[in-house]
Amino acid sequence: MMTSRSQKGAHRIAGRLLVLVWDVLGLAAISACLLTAMATPALAYVDPSVMTYTIQALAAVAVALSAVLGVAFRRTRRALMRILHVDEGAGRVAEPAVSRIDPSGKAAADAAAREALAAAGGNARGAATGRPAGVPWRRRLALSLLASALLAFTVLVVAPLELVAGSSSSLLFGVRQIWQLVVVAGLLIALACGFALTVLRGRAFDVVVAVVAALGVGAFAEVMFMNSSLPVADGNLVDWTQYNRITFVSLAVWVAIVAGLVTLVARRPRVGRAVVAVASVVLIIVQSAGVVDIVAKAESEPEAITITEKGLFDVSAKKNVVCFVLDMTDTADAEKAFADNPAMLDGLDGFTWYQNSVGSMIPTRYGIPSLLTGVRPKPGEDAADFLANMYTSSYFLDDVAAQGYTTGVYSDTAGWIDGWDGYLGQRVENFESTSEVAKQTLDWQGTLSILYRCALYRDLPWVSKPFFWFYTDQINQGMVSSASASSPDVTPYAMDDPAYFAKLNESGLTTNDEDASFRFIHLIGTHWPYIMDADGNKVPESSDWESQMVGAFKIVRTYLDELKRLGLYDSTTVVITADHGTWYLTPDEINGVTTPIIFVKPAQSAEADSVPCQISQQPVSHYDLQATMLKGMGASQDVLDHYGEYNKAIEDRNDPADRLRYYLMTTSNGKLDTSWREYEVSGDSQDFANWHLDGNDWIITDDDAERIWH
């Protein structure tokens, strides 16, 4: 028969077990509520960054509901413990009740308090000094880890992953290749910061932890509410004075968040610590839902392919066609640069510079696919349908292959349009699995460095953004190891003109085993930012576009000199053009001409190739270039007839001066494309009086724009 004492012990154990079961059930209920914030598969495309914000909003609702459920759970738990006579505080040391004492009795009261604390294992020193006992190390560790995790997770994990997911079509590596690196690095930084903060004690600890948590909250608020007018990272210099209002608002919000939390922990430490802990947990959970969705989506997609340097510095010993695309190199600008630098065109023997030129589409995300396809949207055609079929409706690369030419396309912008990977992957030689390329060439230090810079630009207040300004090419350049000794077959092609020039000077051109080679080489040219001098060397960013253009032509001339050295210059057709001329964001019409350079040198006799570069005012178009290159490959007229009215090589055309040519400008709301508007150009393309809208417009919906842009 059990004794009374053993019965009480058994009763207490049973009660505690019942409370434990209740705790487990409560945790399960709250977890189920939070799981509603997790992403589920959707049969529609939604941009990752937009989806992340949506998920975060839903997660916030789920967290709020779980908080309500938590309150109900705690009250029910207390009632259950009273009914079962379970004392959760049994064995704990409690502070004595506070009572008023006479000043003359303070010494005796202090002595009694010290004895009581010593007997209970308390902090006698704290009582002796009159200061409250400090926060135990374990609690400091837990609190500092939460605050550090919030800041590190928000800035060093969420931001990089969202940025990469939102720009995957223009980056060498995507979420699948970098997410583990980003998550592990963020976790290690959070742990290091969390342990470091525990060195602090007392008020210093509370204040520093509050500041860390406030920075995490501020970064979250910045992205959610204050980044709607953030400039596009296209390399163009930004006039930050246009953003004075949002800069002030952003700074005021950040100051309010930091000051409010620091004041709270200074005046009411316990409440402040609780706020820090709750805010950290809630925001980590809310953002985790978006991160899980981004990673799950990336891992579920088919393996991406990467354009590599395979074939970049070799040509056929028999027949070649080479097309250089110098990004955003405008005819009017080239005329000015040539006037100031007469040697700019030295070495372009046998070329003709067609100054009365008209482009096709603008900006680069349309201009490069246009050059690789030669297709135009039909009046009334849906913009999304045109983009979806832009590659597959083209004859060009199939016609190139039919002439016996193997193709190498070197650009970071060929993949803006849907279907590019399947189409080019079957017709272009220099493609490799992105994951395989990442194994060989991903620079983890460079990747983290550039992604953290991008994250700070995005997440910090507006007043600090100019110090972290970046452009897309910097991300690609940072991701690839400059010291990589990998084969060109697995070295990704990153647009970096000074680096390309250095490799060209180092290795020169070699001949391959191909019967005929087609090379399409996209360089930065005269696009922002201006980081190259007239000799092709990398320099600090400036406004000197002219030196960069001269340097770009020097790179091309060096390539041509290599063809001459190999004895292949006369047998090679070379086109030097741009994807578009000068360009700027506008919601309506352009206010001046924008024409890409067009230089052509056919495969011809040594005598013809000894003539210095000539200038022609013959009216030409981007859409003439496919027939020009195919003719250089030996294509028959039947093949050229695929291109309708553009079925003659430029050197064979003899059009009247008022020949109609067509150019599609792109309107923008400052963030996304809104439409294409077609211009007819008749006469001298350098005279804007000859440019007229013809009424053909193609509306780009928000869904199309989100998909195109990302």
Secondary structure, DSSP 4 states (H G I P E B T S, - for coil): ---HHHHHHHHHHHHHHHHHHHHHHHHHHHHHHHHTTS----SS---HHHHHHHHHHHHHHHHHHHHHHHHHHHHHHHHHHHHHT--TTTT---PPPP----GGGHHHHHHHHHHHHHHHT--HHHHHHTPPPPPPHHHHHHHHHHHHHHHHIIIIIIHHHHHHHHTGGGSSS-HHHHHHHHHHHHHHHHHHHHHHHTT--HHHHHHHHHHHHHHHHHHHHHHHHS-TTPPP-SS----GGGGHHHHHHHHHHHHHHHHHHHHHHHH-HHHHHHHHHHHHHHHHHHHHHHHHHHHHHHHHSPPPEEEB-TTTTEEESSEEEEEEEETT-BHHHHHHHHHH-GGGGTT-TT-EEE-SEE-SB-SHHHHHHHHHH---PPTT--HHHHHHTTTTT--HHHHHHHTT-EEEEE-SSTTSSTTHHHHHHHH-S-EEEHHHHHHHHB-HHHHHHHHHHHHHHHHS-GGGGGGG---HHHHHHHHB-TT----GGGSB----HHHHHHHHHHH--EEES-SEEEEEEEE-TTPSSEEE-TTS-EEEEES-HHHHHHHHHHHHHHHHHHHHHTT-STTEEEEEE-S-SS----SS--SS---B-EEEE-S--TTGGGSPPEEE---EEGGGHHHHHHHHTT--HHHHGGGGGG-S-GGG----TT-EEEEEEEEE-SSSEEEEEEEEEES-TT-GGGEEEEEEEEE--HHHHHHHH-
